């Protein structure tokens, strides 16, 4: 997989996270991705694993 292919797939997959590139002698030799999960408000849980009731 080329770097261009990787970037295209991350964009198409709506990637949310960081991409770290490692260079040696001016060339990219490693790419490390760290994906984050962004929870919607409906997915929040309390520390007992139960859904929190939102009081508004």
ROKOLSE-801435 format. One record per residue: residue number from 1; residue in three letters; x, y, z of N, C-alpha, C in turn. Coordinates in Angstrom, 1 decimal, padded with zeros to 4 digits, always signed. Each point is the difference from the previous one (the first is absolute). Layout:
+-----+-----+--------+--------+--------+--------+--------+--------+--------+--------+--------+
!   k !   r !     nX !     nY !     nZ !    caX !    caY !    caZ !     cX !     cY !     cZ !
+-----+-----+--------+--------+--------+--------+--------+--------+--------+--------+--------+
! NUM ! Ala !      X !      Y !      Z !      X !      Y !      Z !      X !      Y !      Z !
...
+-----+-----+--------+--------+--------+--------+--------+--------+--------+--------+--------+
END
This chain:
+-----+-----+--------+--------+--------+--------+--------+--------+--------+--------+--------+
!   k !   r !     nX !     nY !     nZ !    caX !    caY !    caZ !     cX !     cY !     cZ !
+-----+-----+--------+--------+--------+--------+--------+--------+--------+--------+--------+
!   1 ! Unk ! +000.9 ! -001.2 ! +000.0 ! -000.9 ! +001.2 ! +000.0 ! +000.9 ! +001.2 ! +000.0 !
!   2 ! Unk ! -000.3 ! +001.0 ! -000.9 ! +000.8 ! +001.2 ! +000.0 ! -000.6 ! +001.0 ! +001.0 !
!   3 ! Unk ! +000.7 ! +001.0 ! +000.3 ! -000.5 ! +001.1 ! +000.9 ! -001.2 ! +000.7 ! -000.6 !
!   4 ! Unk ! +000.0 ! +000.2 ! -001.3 ! -001.2 ! +000.6 ! -000.7 ! -001.2 ! -000.9 ! +000.2 !
!   5 ! Unk ! +000.1 ! -001.3 ! -000.1 ! -001.1 ! -001.0 ! +000.2 ! -000.5 ! +000.1 ! +001.4 !
!   6 ! Unk ! +001.0 ! +000.0 ! +001.0 ! -000.4 ! +000.1 ! +001.4 ! -000.8 ! +001.3 ! +000.3 !
!   7 ! Unk ! +000.5 ! +001.1 ! -000.5 ! -000.7 ! +001.3 ! +000.3 ! -001.4 ! +000.0 ! -000.7 !
!   8 ! Unk ! -000.1 ! -000.6 ! -001.2 ! -001.3 ! +000.0 ! -000.6 ! -001.0 ! -000.9 ! +000.8 !
!   9 ! Unk ! +000.5 ! -001.1 ! +000.5 ! -000.9 ! -000.9 ! +000.7 ! -000.4 ! +000.6 ! +001.4 !
!  10 ! Unk ! +000.9 ! +000.7 ! +000.6 ! -000.3 ! +000.7 ! +001.3 ! -001.1 ! +001.1 ! -000.3 !
!  11 ! Unk ! +000.2 ! +000.7 ! -001.1 ! -001.0 ! +001.0 ! -000.3 ! -001.4 ! -000.6 ! -000.3 !
!  12 ! Unk ! +000.0 ! -001.0 ! -000.8 ! -001.3 ! -000.6 ! -000.4 ! -000.6 ! -000.7 ! +001.2 !
!  13 ! Unk ! +000.7 ! -000.5 ! +000.9 ! -000.5 ! -000.7 ! +001.2 ! -000.3 ! +001.0 ! +001.1 !
!  14 ! Unk ! +000.1 ! +001.3 ! -000.2 ! -000.3 ! +001.0 ! +000.9 ! +000.8 ! -000.2 ! +001.3 !
!  15 ! Unk ! +001.3 ! -000.3 ! -000.1 ! +001.0 ! -000.2 ! +001.0 ! +000.0 ! +001.1 ! +001.0 !
!  16 ! Unk ! +000.0 ! -000.3 ! +001.3 ! +000.1 ! +001.0 ! +001.1 ! +001.1 ! -000.5 ! +000.9 !
!  17 ! Unk ! +001.1 ! +000.7 ! -000.1 ! +001.2 ! -000.3 ! +000.9 ! +001.2 ! +000.7 ! -000.5 !
!  18 ! Unk ! +001.2 ! -000.7 ! +000.2 ! +001.2 ! +000.6 ! -000.4 ! +000.8 ! -000.9 ! -000.9 !
!  19 ! Unk ! +000.9 ! +000.5 ! -000.8 ! +000.8 ! -000.8 ! -000.9 ! +001.4 ! +000.6 ! +000.2 !
!  20 ! Unk ! +000.9 ! -000.9 ! +000.5 ! +001.4 ! +000.3 ! +000.2 ! +000.9 ! -000.6 ! -001.1 !
!  21 ! Unk ! +000.9 ! +000.8 ! -000.5 ! +000.9 ! -000.4 ! -001.1 ! +001.4 ! +000.0 ! +000.5 !
!  22 ! Unk ! +000.7 ! -001.1 ! -000.2 ! +001.4 ! -000.2 ! +000.4 ! +000.9 ! +000.1 ! -001.2 !
!  23 ! Unk ! +001.0 ! +000.9 ! +000.0 ! +000.9 ! +000.3 ! -001.1 ! +001.4 ! -000.6 ! +000.4 !
!  24 ! Unk ! +000.6 ! -000.5 ! -001.0 ! +001.5 ! -000.3 ! +000.0 ! +000.6 ! +000.4 ! -001.2 !
!  25 ! Unk ! +001.0 ! +000.8 ! +000.1 ! +000.8 ! +000.6 ! -001.2 ! -001.0 ! +000.7 ! -000.9 !
!  26 ! Unk ! -001.0 ! +000.7 ! +000.5 ! -000.9 ! +000.8 ! -000.8 ! -001.1 ! -000.8 ! -000.7 !
!  27 ! Unk ! -000.1 ! -001.3 ! +000.3 ! -001.0 ! -000.8 ! -000.6 ! -001.0 ! -000.6 ! +001.1 !
!  28 ! Unk ! -001.2 ! -000.1 ! -000.3 ! -001.0 ! -000.6 ! +000.9 ! +000.2 ! -001.5 ! +000.1 !
!  29 ! Unk ! +000.3 ! -000.5 ! +001.2 ! +000.2 ! -001.4 ! +000.1 ! -001.1 ! -000.7 ! +000.8 !
!  30 ! Unk ! -000.7 ! +000.7 ! +000.9 ! -001.0 ! -000.5 ! +000.8 ! -001.2 ! +001.0 ! +000.1 !
!  31 ! Unk ! -001.2 ! -000.6 ! +000.1 ! -001.2 ! +000.8 ! +000.2 ! -000.7 ! -000.6 ! +001.2 !
!  32 ! Unk ! -000.4 ! +000.7 ! +001.0 ! -000.7 ! -000.5 ! +001.2 ! -001.3 ! +000.8 ! +000.1 !
!  33 ! Unk ! -001.1 ! -000.7 ! +000.1 ! -001.2 ! +000.7 ! +000.1 ! -000.6 ! -000.4 ! +001.4 !
!  34 ! Unk ! -000.6 ! +001.0 ! +000.6 ! -000.7 ! -000.2 ! +001.3 ! -001.4 ! +000.6 ! -000.2 !
!  35 ! Unk ! -000.9 ! -001.0 ! +000.0 ! -001.4 ! +000.4 ! -000.2 ! -000.7 ! +000.3 ! +001.3 !
!  36 ! Unk ! -000.8 ! +001.0 ! +000.0 ! -000.8 ! +000.4 ! +001.2 ! -001.5 ! -000.3 ! -000.3 !
!  37 ! Unk ! -000.7 ! -000.3 ! +001.0 ! -001.4 ! -000.2 ! -000.1 ! -000.8 ! +001.2 ! +000.6 !
!  38 ! Unk ! -000.8 ! +000.6 ! -000.8 ! -000.7 ! +001.2 ! +000.5 ! -001.4 ! -000.5 ! +000.2 !
!  39 ! Unk ! -000.4 ! +000.0 ! +001.3 ! -001.3 ! -000.5 ! +000.4 ! -001.1 ! +001.1 ! -000.2 !
!  40 ! Unk ! -001.1 ! -000.4 ! -000.4 ! -001.1 ! +000.9 ! +000.0 ! -000.6 ! +000.2 ! +001.4 !
!  41 ! Unk ! -000.7 ! +001.0 ! +000.3 ! -000.6 ! +000.2 ! +001.3 ! -000.8 ! -001.2 ! +000.5 !
!  42 ! Unk ! -000.7 ! -000.6 ! -001.0 ! -000.8 ! -001.2 ! +000.4 ! +000.8 ! -001.2 ! +000.5 !
!  43 ! Unk ! +001.3 ! +000.0 ! -000.3 ! +000.8 ! -001.2 ! +000.3 ! +000.7 ! +000.1 ! +001.4 !
!  44 ! Unk ! -000.2 ! +001.2 ! +000.7 ! +000.7 ! +000.1 ! +001.3 ! -000.6 ! -001.0 ! +001.0 !
!  45 ! Unk ! +000.8 ! -000.5 ! +000.8 ! -000.3 ! -000.9 ! +001.1 ! +000.5 ! +000.5 ! +001.3 !
!  46 ! Unk ! -000.6 ! -000.4 ! +001.1 ! +000.6 ! +000.3 ! +001.3 ! +000.9 ! -001.1 ! +000.4 !
!  47 ! Unk ! +000.6 ! +000.1 ! +001.1 ! +001.0 ! -001.0 ! +000.4 ! -000.5 ! -001.3 ! +000.3 !
!  48 ! Unk ! -001.3 ! -000.2 ! +000.0 ! -000.7 ! -001.3 ! +000.3 ! -000.4 ! -000.7 ! -001.3 !
!  49 ! Unk ! +000.3 ! +000.6 ! -001.2 ! -000.3 ! -000.5 ! -001.3 ! -001.5 ! +000.3 ! -000.4 !
!  50 ! Unk ! -000.6 ! +000.8 ! +000.8 ! -001.4 ! +000.3 ! -000.4 ! -000.1 ! +001.4 ! -000.7 !
!  51 ! Unk ! -001.0 ! +000.2 ! -000.8 ! -000.1 ! +001.2 ! -000.7 ! -000.4 ! +001.1 ! +001.0 !
!  52 ! Unk ! +000.7 ! +001.2 ! -000.1 ! -000.3 ! +001.1 ! +000.8 ! -001.3 ! +000.6 ! -000.4 !
!  53 ! Unk ! -000.8 ! +000.5 ! +000.9 ! -001.2 ! +000.7 ! -000.4 ! +000.4 ! +001.5 ! +000.0 !
!  54 ! Unk ! -000.2 ! +000.6 ! -001.1 ! +000.3 ! +001.4 ! -000.1 ! -001.2 ! +000.9 ! +000.4 !
!  55 ! Unk ! +000.3 ! +000.8 ! +001.1 ! -001.1 ! +000.9 ! +000.4 ! +000.3 ! +001.3 ! -000.6 !
!  56 ! Unk ! -001.0 ! +000.5 ! -000.6 ! +000.2 ! +001.4 ! -000.6 ! -001.0 ! +000.9 ! +000.5 !
+-----+-----+--------+--------+--------+--------+--------+--------+--------+--------+--------+
END
